[in-house]
């Protein structure tokens, strides 16, 4: 199954042009496991796969959705420092001057693109409650959320460790609606042009918050990893922007 979201004709002409250009040069993804998406709004949690994950989310999610986007990438004054540290700080030292320059070049385009895409800004200061409030509002309107929670600490050959507090959305959503939120694991495999959805994990409102946060993240990480390992042998595009010749394989089996 393959589903491609059509660009909204209400979007500005420049954004529609950028969208179509990115769509042309990006992998044409097939979707697998869409029957695992519940018949209710949910949170889809995936591997970041550098920029492949967010691009795939914007263009190929089968339902109305919003993607969490780090707030710094939506403010041109904050883009350079964040982009260099998060995208290119592991590049060879002799080429880092180029990536420092590039981080400034992309500042205005990044702000434009991420503020016009279907995104929710993510903050790591007191504004984090704005992120959670907007997220619950979008869920209550019937849209899914897409979150890529990896951080710069490797976990296995597929994933880095998760920043776990995104799972606290479930507690706030339950408080506002009385419903137990589902989290759906997603594996993005650019080298296979494939997006796989796994079995959902449902929040348990009776469990302690810290234990439930850890349980949800562990279950999602395990499913994403097992999904990747079960696929045909392929190169994994990792979260960390390491040299291409260091990209891992999903499995050692031949």
ZIZI-V250324 format. One record per pair of residues at least 6 apart in sequence whose C-alpha atoms are under 7 Angstrom apart, sorted by the first residue. I is the first residue (numbers start at 1). J is the second residue. If there is no record, write none. Layout:
I&J, I&J
This chain:
1&30, 1&31, 1&32, 2&29, 2&30, 2&31, 3&60, 3&62, 4&59, 4&60, 5&59, 5&60, 7&16, 15&113, 27&190, 27&193, 28&193, 29&193, 29&194, 29&195, 30&193, 30&194, 30&195, 31&194, 31&195, 31&196, 32&195, 32&196, 32&197, 33&196, 33&197, 33&198, 34&197, 36&197, 36&198, 36&199, 36&200, 37&184, 41&139, 41&142, 41&143, 41&144, 42&144, 42&145, 42&181, 42&182, 42&183, 43&144, 43&145, 43&146, 43&182, 43&183, 43&184, 44&145, 44&146, 44&147, 44&183, 44&184, 44&185, 44&186, 45&146, 45&147, 45&148, 45&183, 45&184, 45&185, 45&186, 46&147, 46&148, 46&185, 46&186, 46&187, 46&188, 47&53, 47&148, 47&159, 47&187, 47&188, 48&148, 48&150, 48&239, 49&237, 49&238, 49&239, 50&237, 50&238, 50&239, 50&241, 52&190, 53&188, 58&118, 64&143, 64&144, 65&143, 65&144, 65&145, 65&146, 66&118, 66&119, 66&120, 66&144, 66&145, 66&146, 67&118, 67&119, 67&120, 67&145, 67&146, 67&147, 68&119, 68&120, 68&121, 68&122, 68&146, 68&147, 69&119, 69&120, 69&121, 69&122, 70&121, 70&122, 70&123, 71&121, 71&122, 71&123, 72&78, 72&79, 72&82, 73&79, 73&110, 73&111, 74&110, 74&111, 74&114, 74&115, 75&111, 76&107, 76&108, 76&111, 79&107, 80&103, 80&104, 80&107, 83&103, 84&99, 84&100, 84&103, 87&241, 88&99, 88&241, 90&241, 90&242, 91&242, 120&131, 121&131, 122&128, 122&131, 123&131, 132&169, 136&173, 149&162, 149&163, 150&160, 150&161, 150&162, 150&163, 151&160, 151&161, 151&162, 151&163, 152&160, 152&240, 153&160, 153&161, 154&160, 154&161, 155&161, 157&248, 157&250, 158&225, 158&236, 158&238, 158&250, 159&238, 160&239, 162&217, 164&213, 164&217, 165&213, 167&213, 168&213, 170&180, 170&181, 170&203, 171&205, 174&180, 180&202, 180&203, 180&204, 180&205, 181&202, 181&203, 182&200, 182&201, 182&202, 182&203, 183&200, 183&201, 183&202, 184&197, 184&198, 184&199, 184&200, 184&201, 185&197, 185&198, 185&199, 185&200, 185&220, 185&223, 185&224, 186&195, 186&196, 186&197, 186&198, 186&224, 187&195, 187&196, 187&197, 187&224, 187&227, 187&228, 188&194, 188&195, 188&196, 189&195, 189&236, 191&234, 191&235, 198&223, 201&216, 228&250, 229&250, 229&251, 233&249, 233&250, 233&251, 234&249, 234&250, 235&247, 235&248, 235&249, 235&250, 236&247, 236&248, 236&249, 236&250, 237&247, 238&247
